[in-house]
Amino acid sequence: MEQDPYIAGIRNGDPKIVAEIWGDIFPAVRKWVTAGGGNEDDAKDVFQDAMMVVYDKAQRPDFQLTSKFSTFFLGICRNLLGNLFQKKYFRHITIPEDAKYMAEVPVDFAELERHNLFDLAKALQGEECQKIMDLYFQKKSMAEIAALMGLSSEKYAKLRKFQCKERLEELVKKQPGFHELFNGKKP
């Protein structure tokens, strides 16, 4: 896929592109946030955090957009929105059904919700387990994980990864909505 002009503009720090993204996408983000009970400041926070995520990703030389920019950006906003409401208001947010039609490409909200549920569970783990699992998901070898984490051996790193993975699975299964998202029904 050829380089998206928004990604190119973000990489180059073009203020016109940032203003264009704001004008095109912020209204949808504001609508999601206010529909969930948030306010204008919450919407700005979500949007700005999403811009930072996109900026970080765009700086990677191997980053390539595989969908429309709006779909990509709104997916990031959706995850950030769930995290915001979980942290700030201690509640779960459901995006209105008509929000699916704001992006030009259909968004799989169930998949986004599964990722959000996973991220929330991961955040409940201890800091060491979060780091170990991040390294594991980055496909680092057990030797690399042991070295990066200061663990005594590759064998111990493997044991800790196993323990952390088991704990993560338990936490994911305990999240509200797990059974509906993964099994399509309540237990």
N, C-alpha and C positions, 0 to 999 in steps of 0.2 A: 504494500500500500504506500503511495507517495506521501511525503510529509504533509501533515495537516498544517494549515496556516496559523491556527491558534497555537499549536505546539511550537512552531517556529517562532512566533511572536513572543511566547512566554520564555523560550530559551534565550532570545535576544533582548528581553526586558523591554519590549515595545509597549509603552503606556496606552497607545491607541487600541491595541489588541485586548489589553486588560479591560479597558472601558467598554469595548464591544462585547466581551464575554459578560461583563456586569450587566449591560443592557439586555442581552439576549437571554441570559440564564437566571439572573437574580430574581426576577418576578416569580419563576416557578419555585425556587427555593423558599422565598418569602411565603408563598401560598402553602407549601408543605408545612413550614414551621408554624404559621398562625393556625392552620387547620388542626395541628396537634396541641395547641394551647400555648405555644411560645409567642415571643414578641419580635419586634423589628430588630432589636439588638441580637437576639438569638440567631435570627436569619443571617445577619451580617457576620456573626462569629462563624457559623457553619460555612458560609460562602468563602470567607477569608481563609479558614483552615483548609478548605478544599483547594483553594488556589495554591497554598503552600505545598500540599501533597502533589498536585500536578507539577508545580515548579520543581520539586525534588525529583520526581520521576522523569521529567523532561530533560534534566541535566545528565541523566545516564546516557552514555553514547549508544548503548544497545536498545534503548527504549523505542518502541514503535507502537503507534496507536493501531488497534485492530478493530475499532468500531468508530462510529461518528463521535466527534468530540463531545457533543451535548450528552450523548448516552454515557460516555465515560465519566464526564464531570458530574452528572446527576447521580450516577451510581456511587461516586465518592461522597457526595452530599448526603445521600440516603444513609450510608453507613455512619457518617459523622452525626447526622441528625438523631439516629437511634442511640448513639453513645451519649450525645448531649442530654437527651431526655432521660436516659437511664441514670446519668450522674447527677444532673441538676434537679430533676423533678421526681426521680425514683419511680418512674413508670415506663411502660412500654408504649411505643407509638405505632400507629397503623396509618400508612399513607392512604389518602382517599383514592378510590378506584379510578376516578377520572385523571389522576396524576400520571397514570401509565401513558396517557396519550399526549403528554407534553413533549416527550422526546420523539424524534422522527423514527427511530428504530425501537421496536418493542423491547421493554426492559423486563427481565425475568425477576419479579419482585420476590418470589419464593426463594430463588437462589441468593439474592441479596440478603434476604432475611436469614437464611441459613448461615451465610458468612458473618452476619452481624451477631447471631447467636453464638457462633464459634469464637468470635473476637471477644465477646463479653465473658465467656467462660474462660478464655485464655487470660484475660485481665484479672480473674479471681485467683489464679495460681500465684505462687510466690515469685519473687523477682528472678531467682536462679532458674526455676522451671521455665519461666517465660523466655529467658535468654537461651536456654538449652533447646527449647522447642523452636524458637526462631532460627537458630543455627541448623537444626535438623531439617526444617522446612526449606532452608537455603541449600540443602543437599551437601552440607559439610560432612566430612568423614568423622568417625568417632575419634580418631587421633587429633583432628583439627579442633573438635569440640572440647576434648580434654585439655588441649593446650590453651585455647582461648578462654576457657572457664577456670583454668588453674586446678583442674582435677588431677588426682594422683596417677591415673592410668586410663588407657583406652577402655579397658574392661569396666572400670568404675563409671566412666562416661556412658557406656552402653547401659549399665544398670540404672543410672540416674535418668537417662533418656526414657527407658522403659517405664520407670516409676512416674515420671512426669507425664508421659503419654497416657498411662492408665488413669492418672488423676484428671487429666484434661478430658478424657472420655467420660468419666463420672460427672464432671462439672457440666459438660455439654448436655448430657442426658437429664440433668436436674434443672436445666433452664426452662422457664415457662415457654410453652409453645413447641418444645422439642418434638413431641409425638405427632403433632399436627403437621409439622414441616417435614419430618423424615418418614413418617408412616402414613400420613393422611388421616389419622384418627387419634382419639384419646385412648390412654391405656385402660 
